[in-house]
Amino acid sequence: MKTESYTTSFTVDQSPDEVFHAINNVRAWWSGEIQGDTDKLGAEFTYRVPDVHSSKQNITEFIPGKKVVLARGWTATLAL
C-alpha cells in the first residue's frame, strides 16, 4: 500500500487560544452525533452520521494553545 501525505495551512484573525478552543469544540463544527470527550489528552470519541459514516478518534497529543493530534488509522496534527 502506498502511503500518501497531505499538508495544508491557512491564517485566521484569532489568537492561538481562540483557535485551539474552536478546534477542540468538535460539536460546533461536526453536525453528526459525537460521544465522548473531545478536549483532553487520551480521550476517545466517536463521530456518527446514521446510515452514512461512523468513526472513532483518539487524542494522542494535546498541548493547550499549541497542538492537538487525532489518530484514527491516520493522524491529523493541528499546530498553532
mmCIF file of the N, C-alpha and C atoms, coordinates in Angstrom:
data_MODEL
# 
_entry.id   MODEL 
# 
loop_
_atom_site.group_PDB 
_atom_site.id 
_atom_site.type_symbol 
_atom_site.label_atom_id 
_atom_site.label_alt_id 
_atom_site.label_comp_id 
_atom_site.label_asym_id 
_atom_site.label_entity_id 
_atom_site.label_seq_id 
_atom_site.pdbx_PDB_ins_code 
_atom_site.Cartn_x 
_atom_site.Cartn_y 
_atom_site.Cartn_z 
_atom_site.occupancy 
_atom_site.B_iso_or_equiv 
_atom_site.pdbx_formal_charge 
_atom_site.auth_seq_id 
_atom_site.auth_comp_id 
_atom_site.auth_asym_id 
_atom_site.auth_atom_id 
_atom_site.pdbx_PDB_model_num 
ATOM 1   N N  . MET A 1 1  ? 0.840   -1.182 0.000  1.00 0.00 ? 1  MET A N  1 
ATOM 2   C CA . MET A 1 1  ? 0.000   0.000  0.000  1.00 0.00 ? 1  MET A CA 1 
ATOM 3   C C  . MET A 1 1  ? 0.880   1.238  0.000  1.00 0.00 ? 1  MET A C  1 
ATOM 4   N N  . LYS A 1 2  ? 0.568   2.171  -0.847 1.00 0.00 ? 2  LYS A N  1 
ATOM 5   C CA . LYS A 1 2  ? 1.313   3.411  -0.941 1.00 0.00 ? 2  LYS A CA 1 
ATOM 6   C C  . LYS A 1 2  ? 0.839   4.395  0.130  1.00 0.00 ? 2  LYS A C  1 
ATOM 7   N N  . THR A 1 3  ? 1.779   4.988  0.849  1.00 0.00 ? 3  THR A N  1 
ATOM 8   C CA . THR A 1 3  ? 1.450   5.987  1.854  1.00 0.00 ? 3  THR A CA 1 
ATOM 9   C C  . THR A 1 3  ? 1.497   7.356  1.210  1.00 0.00 ? 3  THR A C  1 
ATOM 10  N N  . GLU A 1 4  ? 0.449   8.121  1.401  1.00 0.00 ? 4  GLU A N  1 
ATOM 11  C CA . GLU A 1 4  ? 0.393   9.459  0.846  1.00 0.00 ? 4  GLU A CA 1 
ATOM 12  C C  . GLU A 1 4  ? 0.296   10.463 1.972  1.00 0.00 ? 4  GLU A C  1 
ATOM 13  N N  . SER A 1 5  ? 0.703   11.685 1.686  1.00 0.00 ? 5  SER A N  1 
ATOM 14  C CA . SER A 1 5  ? 0.700   12.733 2.689  1.00 0.00 ? 5  SER A CA 1 
ATOM 15  C C  . SER A 1 5  ? -0.005  13.957 2.125  1.00 0.00 ? 5  SER A C  1 
ATOM 16  N N  . TYR A 1 6  ? -0.705  14.654 2.998  1.00 0.00 ? 6  TYR A N  1 
ATOM 17  C CA . TYR A 1 6  ? -1.395  15.881 2.616  1.00 0.00 ? 6  TYR A CA 1 
ATOM 18  C C  . TYR A 1 6  ? -1.129  16.917 3.690  1.00 0.00 ? 6  TYR A C  1 
ATOM 19  N N  . THR A 1 7  ? -0.709  18.085 3.288  1.00 0.00 ? 7  THR A N  1 
ATOM 20  C CA . THR A 1 7  ? -0.459  19.177 4.222  1.00 0.00 ? 7  THR A CA 1 
ATOM 21  C C  . THR A 1 7  ? -1.095  20.443 3.680  1.00 0.00 ? 7  THR A C  1 
ATOM 22  N N  . THR A 1 8  ? -1.698  21.212 4.564  1.00 0.00 ? 8  THR A N  1 
ATOM 23  C CA . THR A 1 8  ? -2.254  22.499 4.178  1.00 0.00 ? 8  THR A CA 1 
ATOM 24  C C  . THR A 1 8  ? -2.110  23.459 5.344  1.00 0.00 ? 8  THR A C  1 
ATOM 25  N N  . SER A 1 9  ? -2.187  24.732 5.077  1.00 0.00 ? 9  SER A N  1 
ATOM 26  C CA . SER A 1 9  ? -2.160  25.730 6.144  1.00 0.00 ? 9  SER A CA 1 
ATOM 27  C C  . SER A 1 9  ? -2.993  26.926 5.723  1.00 0.00 ? 9  SER A C  1 
ATOM 28  N N  . PHE A 1 10 ? -3.445  27.675 6.711  1.00 0.00 ? 10 PHE A N  1 
ATOM 29  C CA . PHE A 1 10 ? -4.199  28.892 6.449  1.00 0.00 ? 10 PHE A CA 1 
ATOM 30  C C  . PHE A 1 10 ? -4.073  29.802 7.650  1.00 0.00 ? 10 PHE A C  1 
ATOM 31  N N  . THR A 1 11 ? -4.390  31.052 7.466  1.00 0.00 ? 11 THR A N  1 
ATOM 32  C CA . THR A 1 11 ? -4.270  32.058 8.512  1.00 0.00 ? 11 THR A CA 1 
ATOM 33  C C  . THR A 1 11 ? -5.652  32.568 8.885  1.00 0.00 ? 11 THR A C  1 
ATOM 34  N N  . VAL A 1 12 ? -5.873  32.751 10.188 1.00 0.00 ? 12 VAL A N  1 
ATOM 35  C CA . VAL A 1 12 ? -7.128  33.322 10.671 1.00 0.00 ? 12 VAL A CA 1 
ATOM 36  C C  . VAL A 1 12 ? -6.807  34.487 11.603 1.00 0.00 ? 12 VAL A C  1 
ATOM 37  N N  . ASP A 1 13 ? -7.739  35.384 11.735 1.00 0.00 ? 13 ASP A N  1 
ATOM 38  C CA . ASP A 1 13 ? -7.557  36.559 12.584 1.00 0.00 ? 13 ASP A CA 1 
ATOM 39  C C  . ASP A 1 13 ? -8.069  36.273 13.998 1.00 0.00 ? 13 ASP A C  1 
ATOM 40  N N  . GLN A 1 14 ? -7.454  35.285 14.660 1.00 0.00 ? 14 GLN A N  1 
ATOM 41  C CA . GLN A 1 14 ? -7.816  34.883 16.023 1.00 0.00 ? 14 GLN A CA 1 
ATOM 42  C C  . GLN A 1 14 ? -6.532  34.548 16.772 1.00 0.00 ? 14 GLN A C  1 
ATOM 43  N N  . SER A 1 15 ? -6.608  34.603 18.095 1.00 0.00 ? 15 SER A N  1 
ATOM 44  C CA . SER A 1 15 ? -5.441  34.240 18.902 1.00 0.00 ? 15 SER A CA 1 
ATOM 45  C C  . SER A 1 15 ? -5.266  32.720 18.887 1.00 0.00 ? 15 SER A C  1 
ATOM 46  N N  . PRO A 1 16 ? -4.060  32.227 19.178 1.00 0.00 ? 16 PRO A N  1 
ATOM 47  C CA . PRO A 1 16 ? -3.863  30.775 19.253 1.00 0.00 ? 16 PRO A CA 1 
ATOM 48  C C  . PRO A 1 16 ? -4.815  30.106 20.250 1.00 0.00 ? 16 PRO A C  1 
ATOM 49  N N  . ASP A 1 17 ? -5.081  30.739 21.387 1.00 0.00 ? 17 ASP A N  1 
ATOM 50  C CA . ASP A 1 17 ? -6.010  30.146 22.360 1.00 0.00 ? 17 ASP A CA 1 
ATOM 51  C C  . ASP A 1 17 ? -7.428  30.056 21.809 1.00 0.00 ? 17 ASP A C  1 
ATOM 52  N N  . GLU A 1 18 ? -7.875  31.084 21.082 1.00 0.00 ? 18 GLU A N  1 
ATOM 53  C CA . GLU A 1 18 ? -9.222  31.057 20.484 1.00 0.00 ? 18 GLU A CA 1 
ATOM 54  C C  . GLU A 1 18 ? -9.319  29.953 19.432 1.00 0.00 ? 18 GLU A C  1 
ATOM 55  N N  . VAL A 1 19 ? -8.286  29.809 18.626 1.00 0.00 ? 19 VAL A N  1 
ATOM 56  C CA . VAL A 1 19 ? -8.275  28.781 17.589 1.00 0.00 ? 19 VAL A CA 1 
ATOM 57  C C  . VAL A 1 19 ? -8.251  27.397 18.229 1.00 0.00 ? 19 VAL A C  1 
ATOM 58  N N  . PHE A 1 20 ? -7.415  27.209 19.236 1.00 0.00 ? 20 PHE A N  1 
ATOM 59  C CA . PHE A 1 20 ? -7.320  25.922 19.911 1.00 0.00 ? 20 PHE A CA 1 
ATOM 60  C C  . PHE A 1 20 ? -8.672  25.522 20.503 1.00 0.00 ? 20 PHE A C  1 
ATOM 61  N N  . HIS A 1 21 ? -9.339  26.460 21.148 1.00 0.00 ? 21 HIS A N  1 
ATOM 62  C CA . HIS A 1 21 ? -10.661 26.180 21.715 1.00 0.00 ? 21 HIS A CA 1 
ATOM 63  C C  . HIS A 1 21 ? -11.654 25.801 20.608 1.00 0.00 ? 21 HIS A C  1 
ATOM 64  N N  . ALA A 1 22 ? -11.642 26.531 19.502 1.00 0.00 ? 22 ALA A N  1 
ATOM 65  C CA . ALA A 1 22 ? -12.570 26.244 18.398 1.00 0.00 ? 22 ALA A CA 1 
ATOM 66  C C  . ALA A 1 22 ? -12.308 24.863 17.790 1.00 0.00 ? 22 ALA A C  1 
ATOM 67  N N  . ILE A 1 23 ? -11.040 24.512 17.618 1.00 0.00 ? 23 ILE A N  1 
ATOM 68  C CA . ILE A 1 23 ? -10.698 23.206 17.051 1.00 0.00 ? 23 ILE A CA 1 
ATOM 69  C C  . ILE A 1 23 ? -11.196 22.082 17.958 1.00 0.00 ? 23 ILE A C  1 
ATOM 70  N N  . ASN A 1 24 ? -11.057 22.266 19.251 1.00 0.00 ? 24 ASN A N  1 
ATOM 71  C CA . ASN A 1 24 ? -11.429 21.216 20.193 1.00 0.00 ? 24 ASN A CA 1 
ATOM 72  C C  . ASN A 1 24 ? -12.900 21.229 20.583 1.00 0.00 ? 24 ASN A C  1 
ATOM 73  N N  . ASN A 1 25 ? -13.658 22.171 20.054 1.00 0.00 ? 25 ASN A N  1 
ATOM 74  C CA . ASN A 1 25 ? -15.104 22.192 20.239 1.00 0.00 ? 25 ASN A CA 1 
ATOM 75  C C  . ASN A 1 25 ? -15.730 21.490 19.035 1.00 0.00 ? 25 ASN A C  1 
ATOM 76  N N  . VAL A 1 26 ? -15.430 20.207 18.924 1.00 0.00 ? 26 VAL A N  1 
ATOM 77  C CA . VAL A 1 26 ? -15.822 19.421 17.750 1.00 0.00 ? 26 VAL A CA 1 
ATOM 78  C C  . VAL A 1 26 ? -17.325 19.466 17.498 1.00 0.00 ? 26 VAL A C  1 
ATOM 79  N N  . ARG A 1 27 ? -18.120 19.493 18.545 1.00 0.00 ? 27 ARG A N  1 
ATOM 80  C CA . ARG A 1 27 ? -19.579 19.520 18.382 1.00 0.00 ? 27 ARG A CA 1 
ATOM 81  C C  . ARG A 1 27 ? -20.064 20.769 17.652 1.00 0.00 ? 27 ARG A C  1 
ATOM 82  N N  . ALA A 1 28 ? -19.269 21.825 17.657 1.00 0.00 ? 28 ALA A N  1 
ATOM 83  C CA . ALA A 1 28 ? -19.656 23.059 16.975 1.00 0.00 ? 28 ALA A CA 1 
ATOM 84  C C  . ALA A 1 28 ? -19.423 22.985 15.464 1.00 0.00 ? 28 ALA A C  1 
ATOM 85  N N  . TRP A 1 29 ? -18.544 22.095 15.009 1.00 0.00 ? 29 TRP A N  1 
ATOM 86  C CA . TRP A 1 29 ? -18.264 22.065 13.566 1.00 0.00 ? 29 TRP A CA 1 
ATOM 87  C C  . TRP A 1 29 ? -18.511 20.733 12.901 1.00 0.00 ? 29 TRP A C  1 
ATOM 88  N N  . TRP A 1 30 ? -18.869 19.694 13.635 1.00 0.00 ? 30 TRP A N  1 
ATOM 89  C CA . TRP A 1 30 ? -19.325 18.435 13.042 1.00 0.00 ? 30 TRP A CA 1 
ATOM 90  C C  . TRP A 1 30 ? -20.785 18.268 13.414 1.00 0.00 ? 30 TRP A C  1 
ATOM 91  N N  . SER A 1 31 ? -21.639 18.078 12.435 1.00 0.00 ? 31 SER A N  1 
ATOM 92  C CA . SER A 1 31 ? -23.078 18.062 12.683 1.00 0.00 ? 31 SER A CA 1 
ATOM 93  C C  . SER A 1 31 ? -23.638 16.704 13.080 1.00 0.00 ? 31 SER A C  1 
ATOM 94  N N  . GLY A 1 32 ? -22.850 15.656 13.029 1.00 0.00 ? 32 GLY A N  1 
ATOM 95  C CA . GLY A 1 32 ? -23.337 14.330 13.398 1.00 0.00 ? 32 GLY A CA 1 
ATOM 96  C C  . GLY A 1 32 ? -23.366 14.127 14.904 1.00 0.00 ? 32 GLY A C  1 
ATOM 97  N N  . GLU A 1 33 ? -23.557 12.878 15.313 1.00 0.00 ? 33 GLU A N  1 
ATOM 98  C CA . GLU A 1 33 ? -23.590 12.522 16.726 1.00 0.00 ? 33 GLU A CA 1 
ATOM 99  C C  . GLU A 1 33 ? -22.160 12.309 17.224 1.00 0.00 ? 33 GLU A C  1 
ATOM 100 N N  . ILE A 1 34 ? -21.813 12.944 18.325 1.00 0.00 ? 34 ILE A N  1 
ATOM 101 C CA . ILE A 1 34 ? -20.487 12.800 18.912 1.00 0.00 ? 34 ILE A CA 1 
ATOM 102 C C  . ILE A 1 34 ? -20.647 12.299 20.336 1.00 0.00 ? 34 ILE A C  1 
ATOM 103 N N  . GLN A 1 35 ? -19.926 11.230 20.653 1.00 0.00 ? 35 GLN A N  1 
ATOM 104 C CA . GLN A 1 35 ? -19.960 10.692 22.007 1.00 0.00 ? 35 GLN A CA 1 
ATOM 105 C C  . GLN A 1 35 ? -18.536 10.634 22.541 1.00 0.00 ? 35 GLN A C  1 
ATOM 106 N N  . GLY A 1 36 ? -18.347 11.153 23.752 1.00 0.00 ? 36 GLY A N  1 
ATOM 107 C CA . GLY A 1 36 ? -17.041 11.135 24.387 1.00 0.00 ? 36 GLY A CA 1 
ATOM 108 C C  . GLY A 1 36 ? -16.442 12.532 24.471 1.00 0.00 ? 36 GLY A C  1 
ATOM 109 N N  . ASP A 1 37 ? -15.337 12.621 25.192 1.00 0.00 ? 37 ASP A N  1 
ATOM 110 C CA . ASP A 1 37 ? -14.636 13.897 25.349 1.00 0.00 ? 37 ASP A CA 1 
ATOM 111 C C  . ASP A 1 37 ? -13.819 14.207 24.108 1.00 0.00 ? 37 ASP A C  1 
ATOM 112 N N  . THR A 1 38 ? -13.786 15.484 23.745 1.00 0.00 ? 38 THR A N  1 
ATOM 113 C CA . THR A 1 38 ? -13.048 15.910 22.557 1.00 0.00 ? 38 THR A CA 1 
ATOM 114 C C  . THR A 1 38 ? -11.967 16.930 22.900 1.00 0.00 ? 38 THR A C  1 
ATOM 115 N N  . ASP A 1 39 ? -11.678 17.082 24.187 1.00 0.00 ? 39 ASP A N  1 
ATOM 116 C CA . ASP A 1 39 ? -10.805 18.185 24.586 1.00 0.00 ? 39 ASP A CA 1 
ATOM 117 C C  . ASP A 1 39 ? -9.800  17.855 25.679 1.00 0.00 ? 39 ASP A C  1 
ATOM 118 N N  . LYS A 1 40 ? -9.283  16.593 25.667 1.00 0.00 ? 40 LYS A N  1 
ATOM 119 C CA . LYS A 1 40 ? -8.240  16.283 26.641 1.00 0.00 ? 40 LYS A CA 1 
ATOM 120 C C  . LYS A 1 40 ? -7.398  15.106 26.162 1.00 0.00 ? 40 LYS A C  1 
ATOM 121 N N  . LEU A 1 41 ? -6.155  15.089 26.610 1.00 0.00 ? 41 LEU A N  1 
ATOM 122 C CA . LEU A 1 41 ? -5.214  14.045 26.232 1.00 0.00 ? 41 LEU A CA 1 
ATOM 123 C C  . LEU A 1 41 ? -5.744  12.674 26.628 1.00 0.00 ? 41 LEU A C  1 
ATOM 124 N N  . GLY A 1 42 ? -5.621  11.724 25.713 1.00 0.00 ? 42 GLY A N  1 
ATOM 125 C CA . GLY A 1 42 ? -6.055  10.356 25.964 1.00 0.00 ? 42 GLY A CA 1 
ATOM 126 C C  . GLY A 1 42 ? -7.523  10.104 25.722 1.00 0.00 ? 42 GLY A C  1 
ATOM 127 N N  . ALA A 1 43 ? -8.272  11.157 25.423 1.00 0.00 ? 43 ALA A N  1 
ATOM 128 C CA . ALA A 1 43 ? -9.712  10.998 25.189 1.00 0.00 ? 43 ALA A CA 1 
ATOM 129 C C  . ALA A 1 43 ? -9.961  10.243 23.891 1.00 0.00 ? 43 ALA A C  1 
ATOM 130 N N  . GLU A 1 44 ? -11.095 9.567  23.864 1.00 0.00 ? 44 GLU A N  1 
ATOM 131 C CA . GLU A 1 44 ? -11.542 8.868  22.669 1.00 0.00 ? 44 GLU A CA 1 
ATOM 132 C C  . GLU A 1 44 ? -12.985 9.279  22.427 1.00 0.00 ? 44 GLU A C  1 
ATOM 133 N N  . PHE A 1 45 ? -13.283 9.654  21.191 1.00 0.00 ? 45 PHE A N  1 
ATOM 134 C CA . PHE A 1 45 ? -14.672 9.997  20.891 1.00 0.00 ? 45 PHE A CA 1 
ATOM 135 C C  . PHE A 1 45 ? -15.075 9.386  19.564 1.00 0.00 ? 45 PHE A C  1 
ATOM 136 N N  . THR A 1 46 ? -16.373 9.167  19.425 1.00 0.00 ? 46 THR A N  1 
ATOM 137 C CA . THR A 1 46 ? -16.905 8.634  18.177 1.00 0.00 ? 46 THR A CA 1 
ATOM 138 C C  . THR A 1 46 ? -17.732 9.708  17.489 1.00 0.00 ? 46 THR A C  1 
ATOM 139 N N  . TYR A 1 47 ? -17.693 9.648  16.179 1.00 0.00 ? 47 TYR A N  1 
ATOM 140 C CA . TYR A 1 47 ? -18.476 10.554 15.337 1.00 0.00 ? 47 TYR A CA 1 
ATOM 141 C C  . TYR A 1 47 ? -19.336 9.682  14.437 1.00 0.00 ? 47 TYR A C  1 
ATOM 142 N N  . ARG A 1 48 ? -20.618 10.006 14.377 1.00 0.00 ? 48 ARG A N  1 
ATOM 143 C CA . ARG A 1 48 ? -21.536 9.162  13.606 1.00 0.00 ? 48 ARG A CA 1 
ATOM 144 C C  . ARG A 1 48 ? -22.600 10.000 12.911 1.00 0.00 ? 48 ARG A C  1 
ATOM 145 N N  . VAL A 1 49 ? -22.786 9.701  11.642 1.00 0.00 ? 49 VAL A N  1 
ATOM 146 C CA . VAL A 1 49 ? -23.915 10.217 10.876 1.00 0.00 ? 49 VAL A CA 1 
ATOM 147 C C  . VAL A 1 49 ? -24.685 8.956  10.474 1.00 0.00 ? 49 VAL A C  1 
ATOM 148 N N  . PRO A 1 50 ? -25.856 8.734  11.065 1.00 0.00 ? 50 PRO A N  1 
ATOM 149 C CA . PRO A 1 50 ? -26.589 7.492  10.812 1.00 0.00 ? 50 PRO A CA 1 
ATOM 150 C C  . PRO A 1 50 ? -26.721 7.163  9.319  1.00 0.00 ? 50 PRO A C  1 
ATOM 151 N N  . ASP A 1 51 ? -26.451 5.910  8.989  1.00 0.00 ? 51 ASP A N  1 
ATOM 152 C CA . ASP A 1 51 ? -26.547 5.376  7.622  1.00 0.00 ? 51 ASP A CA 1 
ATOM 153 C C  . ASP A 1 51 ? -25.544 5.994  6.649  1.00 0.00 ? 51 ASP A C  1 
ATOM 154 N N  . VAL A 1 52 ? -24.569 6.777  7.154  1.00 0.00 ? 52 VAL A N  1 
ATOM 155 C CA . VAL A 1 52 ? -23.602 7.409  6.256  1.00 0.00 ? 52 VAL A CA 1 
ATOM 156 C C  . VAL A 1 52 ? -22.161 7.151  6.689  1.00 0.00 ? 52 VAL A C  1 
ATOM 157 N N  . HIS A 1 53 ? -21.857 7.425  7.952  1.00 0.00 ? 53 HIS A N  1 
ATOM 158 C CA . HIS A 1 53 ? -20.455 7.385  8.390  1.00 0.00 ? 53 HIS A CA 1 
ATOM 159 C C  . HIS A 1 53 ? -20.376 7.143  9.891  1.00 0.00 ? 53 HIS A C  1 
ATOM 160 N N  . SER A 1 54 ? -19.321 6.435  10.297 1.00 0.00 ? 54 SER A N  1 
ATOM 161 C CA . SER A 1 54 ? -19.030 6.242  11.711 1.00 0.00 ? 54 SER A CA 1 
ATOM 162 C C  . SER A 1 54 ? -17.523 6.104  11.865 1.00 0.00 ? 54 SER A C  1 
ATOM 163 N N  . SER A 1 55 ? -16.935 6.798  12.843 1.00 0.00 ? 55 SER A N  1 
ATOM 164 C CA . SER A 1 55 ? -15.501 6.695  13.074 1.00 0.00 ? 55 SER A CA 1 
ATOM 165 C C  . SER A 1 55 ? -15.179 6.973  14.533 1.00 0.00 ? 55 SER A C  1 
ATOM 166 N N  . LYS A 1 56 ? -13.993 6.504  14.943 1.00 0.00 ? 56 LYS A N  1 
ATOM 167 C CA . LYS A 1 56 ? -13.521 6.703  16.306 1.00 0.00 ? 56 LYS A CA 1 
ATOM 168 C C  . LYS A 1 56 ? -12.193 7.462  16.226 1.00 0.00 ? 56 LYS A C  1 
ATOM 169 N N  . GLN A 1 57 ? -12.056 8.510  17.014 1.00 0.00 ? 57 GLN A N  1 
ATOM 170 C CA . GLN A 1 57 ? -10.835 9.311  17.074 1.00 0.00 ? 57 GLN A CA 1 
ATOM 171 C C  . GLN A 1 57 ? -10.214 9.193  18.460 1.00 0.00 ? 57 GLN A C  1 
ATOM 172 N N  . ASN A 1 58 ? -8.900  9.203  18.525 1.00 0.00 ? 58 ASN A N  1 
ATOM 173 C CA . ASN A 1 58 ? -8.171  9.209  19.788 1.00 0.00 ? 58 ASN A CA 1 
ATOM 174 C C  . ASN A 1 58 ? -7.288  10.452 19.815 1.00 0.00 ? 58 ASN A C  1 
ATOM 175 N N  . ILE A 1 59 ? -7.291  11.154 20.928 1.00 0.00 ? 59 ILE A N  1 
ATOM 176 C CA . ILE A 1 59 ? -6.424  12.321 21.073 1.00 0.00 ? 59 ILE A CA 1 
ATOM 177 C C  . ILE A 1 59 ? -5.111  11.824 21.673 1.00 0.00 ? 59 ILE A C  1 
ATOM 178 N N  . THR A 1 60 ? -4.062  11.821 20.844 1.00 0.00 ? 60 THR A N  1 
ATOM 179 C CA . THR A 1 60 ? -2.783  11.252 21.249 1.00 0.00 ? 60 THR A CA 1 
ATOM 180 C C  . THR A 1 60 ? -1.762  12.303 21.679 1.00 0.00 ? 60 THR A C  1 
ATOM 181 N N  . GLU A 1 61 ? -2.033  13.552 21.378 1.00 0.00 ? 61 GLU A N  1 
ATOM 182 C CA . GLU A 1 61 ? -1.172  14.644 21.827 1.00 0.00 ? 61 GLU A CA 1 
ATOM 183 C C  . GLU A 1 61 ? -2.052  15.866 22.038 1.00 0.00 ? 61 GLU A C  1 
ATOM 184 N N  . PHE A 1 62 ? -1.853  16.573 23.136 1.00 0.00 ? 62 PHE A N  1 
ATOM 185 C CA . PHE A 1 62 ? -2.727  17.700 23.478 1.00 0.00 ? 62 PHE A CA 1 
ATOM 186 C C  . PHE A 1 62 ? -1.912  18.718 24.266 1.00 0.00 ? 62 PHE A C  1 
ATOM 187 N N  . ILE A 1 63 ? -1.546  19.810 23.596 1.00 0.00 ? 63 ILE A N  1 
ATOM 188 C CA . ILE A 1 63 ? -0.783  20.895 24.222 1.00 0.00 ? 63 ILE A CA 1 
ATOM 189 C C  . ILE A 1 63 ? -1.636  22.159 24.102 1.00 0.00 ? 63 ILE A C  1 
ATOM 190 N N  . PRO A 1 64 ? -2.325  22.549 25.198 1.00 0.00 ? 64 PRO A N  1 
ATOM 191 C CA . PRO A 1 64 ? -3.242  23.695 25.137 1.00 0.00 ? 64 PRO A CA 1 
ATOM 192 C C  . PRO A 1 64 ? -2.614  24.938 24.503 1.00 0.00 ? 64 PRO A C  1 
ATOM 193 N N  . GLY A 1 65 ? -3.374  25.512 23.558 1.00 0.00 ? 65 GLY A N  1 
ATOM 194 C CA . GLY A 1 65 ? -2.936  26.716 22.858 1.00 0.00 ? 65 GLY A CA 1 
ATOM 195 C C  . GLY A 1 65 ? -1.905  26.475 21.785 1.00 0.00 ? 65 GLY A C  1 
ATOM 196 N N  . LYS A 1 66 ? -1.501  25.210 21.582 1.00 0.00 ? 66 LYS A N  1 
ATOM 197 C CA . LYS A 1 66 ? -0.435  24.941 20.613 1.00 0.00 ? 66 LYS A CA 1 
ATOM 198 C C  . LYS A 1 66 ? -0.715  23.803 19.631 1.00 0.00 ? 66 LYS A C  1 
ATOM 199 N N  . LYS A 1 67 ? -1.151  22.647 20.127 1.00 0.00 ? 67 LYS A N  1 
ATOM 200 C CA . LYS A 1 67 ? -1.203  21.486 19.246 1.00 0.00 ? 67 LYS A CA 1 
ATOM 201 C C  . LYS A 1 67 ? -2.167  20.425 19.761 1.00 0.00 ? 67 LYS A C  1 
ATOM 202 N N  . VAL A 1 68 ? -2.874  19.779 18.819 1.00 0.00 ? 68 VAL A N  1 
ATOM 203 C CA . VAL A 1 68 ? -3.688  18.602 19.128 1.00 0.00 ? 68 VAL A CA 1 
ATOM 204 C C  . VAL A 1 68 ? -3.474  17.591 18.006 1.00 0.00 ? 68 VAL A C  1 
ATOM 205 N N  . VAL A 1 69 ? -3.330  16.325 18.371 1.00 0.00 ? 69 VAL A N  1 
ATOM 206 C CA . VAL A 1 69 ? -3.137  15.260 17.389 1.00 0.00 ? 69 VAL A CA 1 
ATOM 207 C C  . VAL A 1 69 ? -4.253  14.242 17.575 1.00 0.00 ? 69 VAL A C  1 
ATOM 208 N N  . LEU A 1 70 ? -4.976  13.979 16.492 1.00 0.00 ? 70 LEU A N  1 
ATOM 209 C CA . LEU A 1 70 ? -6.038  12.975 16.471 1.00 0.00 ? 70 LEU A CA 1 
ATOM 210 C C  . LEU A 1 70 ? -5.533  11.786 15.680 1.00 0.00 ? 70 LEU A C  1 
ATOM 211 N N  . ALA A 1 71 ? -5.776  10.579 16.170 1.00 0.00 ? 71 ALA A N  1 
ATOM 212 C CA . ALA A 1 71 ? -5.361  9.377  15.454 1.00 0.00 ? 71 ALA A CA 1 
ATOM 213 C C  . ALA A 1 71 ? -6.570  8.492  15.204 1.00 0.00 ? 71 ALA A C  1 
ATOM 214 N N  . ARG A 1 72 ? -6.665  7.992  13.988 1.00 0.00 ? 72 ARG A N  1 
ATOM 215 C CA . ARG A 1 72 ? -7.744  7.090  13.589 1.00 0.00 ? 72 ARG A CA 1 
ATOM 216 C C  . ARG A 1 72 ? -7.272  6.250  12.404 1.00 0.00 ? 72 ARG A C  1 
ATOM 217 N N  . GLY A 1 73 ? -6.200  5.539  12.563 1.00 0.00 ? 73 GLY A N  1 
ATOM 218 C CA . GLY A 1 73 ? -5.629  4.833  11.429 1.00 0.00 ? 73 GLY A CA 1 
ATOM 219 C C  . GLY A 1 73 ? -4.838  5.805  10.557 1.00 0.00 ? 73 GLY A C  1 
ATOM 220 N N  . TRP A 1 74 ? -5.060  7.060  10.746 1.00 0.00 ? 74 TRP A N  1 
ATOM 221 C CA . TRP A 1 74 ? -4.313  8.164  10.138 1.00 0.00 ? 74 TRP A CA 1 
ATOM 222 C C  . TRP A 1 74 ? -4.154  9.195  11.234 1.00 0.00 ? 74 TRP A C  1 
ATOM 223 N N  . THR A 1 75 ? -3.333  10.159 11.035 1.00 0.00 ? 75 THR A N  1 
ATOM 224 C CA . THR A 1 75 ? -3.104  11.178 12.066 1.00 0.00 ? 75 THR A CA 1 
ATOM 225 C C  . THR A 1 75 ? -3.359  12.555 11.507 1.00 0.00 ? 75 THR A C  1 
ATOM 226 N N  . ALA A 1 76 ? -4.077  13.360 12.272 1.00 0.00 ? 76 ALA A N  1 
ATOM 227 C CA . ALA A 1 76 ? -4.295  14.771 11.928 1.00 0.00 ? 76 ALA A CA 1 
ATOM 228 C C  . ALA A 1 76 ? -3.597  15.592 12.997 1.00 0.00 ? 76 ALA A C  1 
ATOM 229 N N  . THR A 1 77 ? -2.627  16.383 12.605 1.00 0.00 ? 77 THR A N  1 
ATOM 230 C CA . THR A 1 77 ? -1.905  17.225 13.549 1.00 0.00 ? 77 THR A CA 1 
ATOM 231 C C  . THR A 1 77 ? -2.284  18.670 13.300 1.00 0.00 ? 77 THR A C  1 
ATOM 232 N N  . LEU A 1 78 ? -2.790  19.322 14.314 1.00 0.00 ? 78 LEU A N  1 
ATOM 233 C CA . LEU A 1 78 ? -3.184  20.721 14.228 1.00 0.00 ? 78 LEU A CA 1 
ATOM 234 C C  . LEU A 1 78 ? -2.243  21.510 15.126 1.00 0.00 ? 78 LEU A C  1 
ATOM 235 N N  . ALA A 1 79 ? -1.324  22.251 14.536 1.00 0.00 ? 79 ALA A N  1 
ATOM 236 C CA . ALA A 1 79 ? -0.339  23.001 15.315 1.00 0.00 ? 79 ALA A CA 1 
ATOM 237 C C  . ALA A 1 79 ? -0.568  24.475 15.094 1.00 0.00 ? 79 ALA A C  1 
ATOM 238 N N  . LEU A 1 80 ? -0.524  25.245 16.187 1.00 0.00 ? 80 LEU A N  1 
ATOM 239 C CA . LEU A 1 80 ? -0.739  26.686 16.127 1.00 0.00 ? 80 LEU A CA 1 
ATOM 240 C C  . LEU A 1 80 ? 0.564   27.407 16.322 1.00 0.00 ? 80 LEU A C  1 
# 
